[in-house]
Amino acid sequence: MNSIEDRIWDYIDGLCSLEEQETISQLIANNQVYRDKYAELMDLQENLNLIDLEQPSMAFTNKVMGKIVMQTQPLSAKARIDKRIIYGITAVFGLMLLGSLVILLKNIDWAASINIPKQLEVNFEAIENNFYLSSATKSALMYSLFLFDMIVGLMILDKILRKKLS
């Protein structure tokens, strides 16, 4: 279609703005090409309005709708996920955290913490980081905290993704 037909179809369908409607109505009134094209498209529009739309028979509609109802509906994401997998992953992470806690408690030098001199004033600058924990314990503690942060991050990511999919 050319631009004249497009503009006139928009005018007939009422899809153009008020300014465009006034402009096109002026063109139809003053320009012979627009007037002829408008008359042709209006005849076509009237003929299209006279045509009855075909509808399928009621038996066909019932058969198709019956088959649609009989099809199995896809399972939701909640139903597809096996709970045993979730429990297994939770157990693995729980055991890792519990093992890290046991290693931490095992490597604390409890005797050093009990023999703290009983003074009224404590010189905190004199206390070293290695006083209570060995380097292995510190690294185990850092890995435990990193693992905990990862678990929390995955939980937050899971919540965000569930909200987006819902």
N, C-alpha and C positions, 0 to 999 in steps of 0.2 A: 504494500500500500504506500501511497505517497503521503506527503505531509498534509495535503488538503483533506484527504480521507481521514487521516488520524485526527485532525483537529475537529472535523465534523462529527466523527464517531464520539469523541470526548464530549462534544456539545450535546449530542443526542442522548448519551448515557448520563449526562450531568456530572462528569468527572472533572470539569475545568472550573477555574475560579470565576468569580463574578465579572472581573475585568475581561477575561477571555471570552466569557459568554456574550458580553456586550460587543466585543470586537467581532466575534464570529457572526452574531446576528446582523451587525452592520454590513459585513462582507456578503452575507447571504442576500440582504436587501439590495445592495449596490452592485455586486459582481455577478455576472451571468454564469461563470464557471462554478462558483460556489453554490449558486442557486440550483443549477442542474445537478451537481453532485449531491446536494442536500436532498433534492426530490428523489433521486435514485436511491440513496441510502435510507430514506424514510419508507419508500415502497418495500425495500428489502426487510427493514425492521418490522413492518406490518405483516409481511408474509411469514417471517419467522415467528411472530406472535401467534399466528393462526395454526401453526403446526402443533399437533398434540404429541407430547413425549410418550414414547413407547415404554410400557412397563412389563416386566416379566409376569408370567402367570403366578397365581398364588401357590400352586403345587410346587413349582420350581423354587420359589422363595422359601417355602417350608423345607424342602429337601436340602437346600444349601445351608440354611440356618441350622437344621438338625445335624448336618455333618460338622459344622463349625463347633457346635456344642459338644459333640462326641469326641473331638480332638482333645488329646491330653494337654493340659495347661503346663507351661514350663514352671519348674520349681523356683521358688524365690532363693535368693542367695543364702538366707538363713537356713533353709531346709537342705541345701546342697552341701554345706560345710559339716564335716563329721566332727562331732563334739570330742571324740577320743583324741583327735589330732591336737585340738586346742588344749585339752588337759595334759597331753604328753609334753607339749612345748612349755606349758606352765610349770610342769614338774621339773623339767630339765633346768629352766632358769631358776626355779626355787632352790633346787639342790646346789646349783652353782653359787647362789647367794649364801646359802647356809654353809657351804664348804669354805667360802671366803671368810665368813664370820668366825668359823671354828679356827682357821689358820691365824686370823688376826688375834683372837683371844689366846691361842697357844703361844704366839711369839711375843706377847707382852711380858716384859721383865717385871713380874709382880713384886719381887724383893726390892727392886730399886724404888718402886712407888711407895712401898711401906716405910723405907728408911729415909724419908724426907726429914731433914732437920727441923725441929720444932722451934722456929724463931718467930718473933713477932713481925719482923719485916722479912719479906722474901725478895731476893734479888733476881728478878725475872730475866735479866740479861745474862746471868750466869747459867741458866738452864738451857741446855742444848736440845736440839730436836732429836738427837739419837739417844737421849737419856732413857726414854720409855720404849721406843720401838726400834727394831733392827731394820736394816735396809730391805731385807726380804719381806718383812711385814709391811713396810711402807709401800713397796711395789704391789703387794697383794691388796692392800687397802685401796690404792689408786685404781687397780684393775676392777675391784669390786664397785667402786663409785662410778667408774666409766660404764660398767655393765648395767648398773642401776639407771644411769642417765639414758643409756640406749633403750632400755625397756620402757621407761617413761616416754621417751620420744616416739617409740613405735606405737604406744597406746594412744598418744595424741594424734599421730598420723592416721591411725585406724579410725578414730572418732571423726576426723575431718573427712576422710574418704567415705565413711558410712553416711554422713550427712549429705555429701554431694551425690551419692548414688540413690539416695531415697527420694 
